[in-house]
């Protein structure tokens, strides 16, 4: 956006900036880009610190989601599938739960199929094999799927 007299003001400001007068804080949009690039290096350590904080935040969130996946597995899935995913619990044997520690069984399942089963449940021949899991967010379902993948031997 340009204002009347903007060119003249830029000329004055760039002249002041050349004389080491601190004017850029009051009118940062007026200082030419080439002058701004001279002082941009002073913020480099702060930018690196912010980027490091963001990366560490994401790493902590991923670690927390892995723990949430295990917690949700133990609360919602282990009673049928077992804590080890083998499906050798009393309910799991009766329902014919698959052995999720088997690499071949895991290879046959896609993440989308797992998420669909968690969200919508599983029915076979009109019989409910697994109820839909309510109260889980999409992030929880992703964490649960990721945890289930760790059961593979």
TORBA-223396 format. One record per residue (C-alpha): residue in one letter; x, y, z. Coordinates in steps of 0.001 Angstrom, whole numbers, plus 524288, in hexadecimal, padded with zeros to 5 digits. Layout:
! TORBA-223396
{"A" {X Y Z}}
...
END
This chain:
! TORBA-223396
{"X" {80000 80000 80000}}
{"X" {80546 80D12 7FC29}}
{"X" {80237 81A63 801F6}}
{"X" {80455 82820 7FC9B}}
{"X" {811F1 82C98 7FFEB}}
{"X" {81661 81EB3 802A2}}
{"X" {8221B 81FC9 7F98D}}
{"X" {826E7 82C04 8002D}}
{"X" {8253A 825E5 80DA5}}
{"X" {82CB5 819C9 80957}}
{"X" {837BD 82236 80465}}
{"X" {8388D 829AE 81133}}
{"X" {837C1 81D53 81958}}
{"X" {84204 81619 8118E}}
{"X" {84AE5 821EF 81322}}
{"X" {848B6 821B5 821CD}}
{"X" {84B09 8130D 8224B}}
{"X" {857E0 814D3 81B39}}
{"X" {85BE3 81E7A 825D6}}
{"X" {8597A 81407 8304D}}
{"X" {84D2F 81A64 8355E}}
{"X" {843D0 81029 83AE7}}
{"X" {83781 812DC 8334A}}
{"X" {83371 8054F 82F21}}
{"X" {82C0A 8022A 83B88}}
{"X" {822DB 80D82 8399B}}
{"X" {820FB 80BB0 82AFD}}
{"X" {8256C 7FDF2 8271A}}
{"X" {81D7C 7FE2B 81A86}}
{"X" {82503 80A00 815E9}}
{"X" {832DB 804AE 816BD}}
{"X" {836C5 7FEA7 809AE}}
{"X" {8385B 7EFE8 80932}}
{"X" {846EF 7F0B8 8070B}}
{"X" {84846 7F80C 813E8}}
{"X" {83FCB 7EE14 81B1E}}
{"X" {8483D 7E2D4 81673}}
{"X" {85412 7E8ED 81D35}}
{"X" {84DE0 7E7B4 82A9F}}
{"X" {846B6 7DAB5 828A5}}
{"X" {85274 7D2D0 82D41}}
{"X" {850A5 7D7CB 83B2C}}
{"X" {84446 7CF87 83C6F}}
{"X" {84A9D 7C2D1 837BF}}
{"X" {84D39 7BD2D 8456A}}
{"X" {83F27 7BFE5 84973}}
{"X" {839EF 7B960 83D29}}
{"X" {84235 7AD56 83FD8}}
{"X" {83D5A 7ACE6 84DDE}}
{"X" {82F36 7ADBD 84977}}
{"X" {83128 7A313 83F45}}
{"X" {83797 79A54 84964}}
{"X" {82C26 79C77 852B5}}
{"X" {8226F 79907 847FF}}
{"X" {829C0 78C8D 8446D}}
{"X" {82AB9 78868 852A5}}
{"X" {81C3C 78B3B 85460}}
{"X" {818C7 78257 84905}}
{"X" {821B8 777AE 84E31}}
{"X" {81B2F 77866 85B82}}
{"X" {80DC0 777D4 8552A}}
{"X" {81190 76BAC 84D71}}
{"X" {816BB 7650C 859A7}}
{"X" {80A4A 7688A 860E9}}
{"X" {801DE 76342 855E8}}
{"X" {80943 75652 85654}}
{"X" {8065F 75562 864DE}}
{"X" {7F82D 758ED 8623C}}
{"X" {7F77D 74E19 8581B}}
{"X" {7FC66 74425 861F0}}
{"X" {7F327 74932 86C65}}
{"X" {7E791 7488E 86322}}
{"X" {7EB8D 73AD9 85ED6}}
{"X" {7EC15 73644 86CFB}}
{"X" {7DF05 73CAA 87042}}
{"X" {7D752 73984 863F8}}
{"X" {7DD95 72E5A 85C7E}}
{"X" {7E54E 725AA 865B9}}
{"X" {7D966 71EFE 86BAD}}
{"X" {7D707 71814 85EA3}}
{"X" {7E3E3 7191B 8573A}}
{"X" {7ECC8 717D1 86322}}
{"X" {7F7A9 7210C 86717}}
{"X" {800DB 71A30 85DB7}}
{"X" {7F6FB 71A6F 8526B}}
{"X" {7F681 70BA7 850DE}}
{"X" {7E7CC 70ACE 8537A}}
{"X" {7E989 6FF97 85D19}}
{"X" {7E048 704E2 8677B}}
{"X" {7D3A5 6FD97 86A8C}}
{"X" {7CB88 70781 862EA}}
{"X" {7D5AA 7081C 85810}}
{"X" {7D57D 6F952 8563B}}
{"X" {7C6A5 6F91E 855F3}}
{"X" {7C608 70414 84BCF}}
{"X" {7D162 6FEF7 843BA}}
{"X" {7D9F7 70B0F 84543}}
{"X" {7E5A0 70BBB 83C3D}}
{"X" {7F392 70B0E 8411F}}
{"X" {7F890 718EB 83F0E}}
{"X" {8063E 714FA 8432C}}
{"X" {80714 70D08 83683}}
{"X" {80DFF 71498 82BB1}}
{"X" {80572 70E50 8211A}}
{"X" {7F8E2 71295 827D3}}
{"X" {7FE37 72059 82967}}
{"X" {80284 720D5 81B27}}
{"X" {7F4BA 71D6C 816C7}}
{"X" {7EF04 728F8 81E55}}
{"X" {7EFBC 73708 819E2}}
{"X" {7EFB9 74257 82364}}
{"X" {7E2D7 746D8 81D6B}}
{"X" {7DCA6 7398D 81FEC}}
{"X" {7E126 739EC 82E0E}}
{"X" {7DBE8 747C0 82FE6}}
{"X" {7CEEC 743F4 829C5}}
{"X" {7CDAF 73819 832B1}}
{"X" {7D09C 7406D 83EA3}}
{"X" {7C708 74B1E 83AD5}}
{"X" {7BBFB 742F4 83507}}
{"X" {7BDDF 735A8 83B5D}}
{"X" {7BE1D 72857 834B3}}
{"X" {7B28C 71FD4 8311B}}
{"X" {7B32A 7124D 82B35}}
{"X" {7A71C 70B62 825F1}}
{"X" {79E74 71548 82CDA}}
{"X" {7A50D 712B3 839E5}}
{"X" {7AC72 71DA0 840C0}}
{"X" {7BA66 7191A 84299}}
{"X" {7BF81 72625 8477E}}
{"X" {7B7BE 731EC 84C01}}
{"X" {7BB35 73F5A 846B6}}
{"X" {7C444 74686 84FE1}}
{"X" {7BE3D 75364 853E5}}
{"X" {7C508 75F34 85977}}
{"X" {7D1C2 75DE6 851FC}}
{"X" {7D6A7 76937 849E7}}
{"X" {7DD2E 7672F 83CC3}}
{"X" {7EA51 7693F 84367}}
{"X" {7E6F2 75EA8 84D52}}
{"X" {7E35D 75531 84267}}
{"X" {7F038 75810 83B74}}
{"X" {7F7C6 755FC 8482A}}
{"X" {7F066 7494E 84AAE}}
{"X" {7F36F 7448F 83CDF}}
{"X" {801C8 74814 83EA6}}
{"X" {80237 740B9 84B84}}
{"X" {7FBBC 734E0 84563}}
{"X" {80685 734CA 83B13}}
{"X" {810A9 733B6 845F9}}
{"X" {80ADE 726A5 84A32}}
{"X" {8104D 72008 83DFF}}
{"X" {81B64 716A0 84109}}
END
